[in-house]
Amino acid sequence: MTKVKINKNLRIGIIFLLIVLIAIVAYFNYENAIPHVVFAGYQLKSEMTFITQGLLKTYPVGDSKLMGYINVSEPTTYLSLYTYAYVRNSILYNNASVVYNQTYYFLKLTKILFLKFNVSDINYEIYITTPYYSKLIIQNLTHNGTIPINITWIYNLYRVLDNETGVYAQPIINLIINGSAIVSLNINGNVISIDLIKNSITNVVQRPVYGKLVSLNGYPISQLIMLYVSPYFYPKPVSVNYSLIIDISNFNYTIEQNSYQNPIEVNISQLYSIAKNFTLTYNLSPTTPIIFLNFTAKYSNFTFRPYIEIVDNNGMIQAQEFNNSLVYPVYKTITDTFNYFSLIYILLPIAALIYLLLFTQSASPSPLSIIMKKYNKIIVKVNDLPPSEKRIIRVSDFSELLKLSQILAKPILANGSKLWINDENLVYIYELS
């Protein structure tokens, strides 16, 4: 069987490329057959979420929440006043011993003045009051609602105070009833006028104060009483601690450090007041503080540190979480299934290599083709043989023929294995072996 002849260099090059291709395909098929680890994505390790609720003063919606109690004075009784007095016998009163409901009572004629009210069991205090002092002189309880006032005794006591202090001013006799209602006895010269200044008896009662508990994206700072922050961790950590920090002009001021609680109460007004005092104390430029809740969640083999930032955004208090999730890469071991296309990729170059090795052979280039390739500019292929009528001079080496071509300035003619130069009656010939 005749083998196909292929240029030696070309045949060697193709064989080399086929061997390299077979090696590469075999390597990748071997790699795919071995189990290997590949990146499969990310898995959540820990996460923090949170919700907020704001306790607002007068918000139109929300759940009512008891904020506390305030002491309020409420009127329980309104007094009406009736007066009468024991007086000395005189022409003015037609020698009567009692006068009733006078506009004025005369000091020299009045012995005891009675204030009668429409309620019983009242406590009262009587003071002598001037612009310079106030002296408690009587403290008592009346069951029938009538308070007797010994005007003569009180006025004489005032004179003693005058002499002791050296201060002389018209006194006012003030009655304080149950700590709230006020009656004034004004001494003007030699007469006394009675004025019911405050006619209500009040009691201090505790009144509950309610706020509206709502969950919003932002809370108006003018309405906000308390901000409740409720963080949640997944999975549940072994322990959680947090710290409450105020950032004031890039100064961090730790307010509180505590263990985890839910919810965390953040008093925004109080924290802003602390920030204002800090700014004034250290003469810093006034800036809106930033409030941080920093968490440290500890698990058995790692620690998670998220934080919440609370800021004032144009009058609205808003909270936002940062670093709130922890993930880690996941890898898996896989073995690729058998690929029939890979089998084709390796069988084809093997078949080509076998064909080249068994059914082809290297063909070396002829001497003429080698010479023609190098000297094709001065060698001309012709169909005719060298002329026989001329004298033939055989040259032993092609280089000699080449030299003669340059000397004679004539081309070299070629046909088959013969190369020659025609020169008049001579033929210089070189025959390839």
Secondary structure by P-SEA (a helix, b strand, c coil): cccccccaaaaaaaaaaaaaaaaaaaaaaaaaacccccccbbbbcbbbbbbbbbbcccccccbbbbcbbbbbbbbcbbbbbbbbbbcccccccccccccccccccccccccbbbbbcccccccbbbbbcccccccccccccccccbbbbaaaaaaaaaaaaaaaaccccbbbbbbbccccbbbbbcccccbbbbbccccbbbbbbbbbbbbbbbbccccccccccbbbbbbbbcccccbbbbbbbbbcccbbbbccccccccccccaaaaaaaaaaaaaaaacccbbbbbbbbbbbbbcccbbbbbbbbbbbcccbbbbbbcccbbbbbbbbbbbbcccaaaaaaaaaaaaaaaaaaccbbbbcccaaaaaaaaccccbbbbccccccccbbbbbccaaaaaaaaaaacbbbbbccccccccccccccccccc
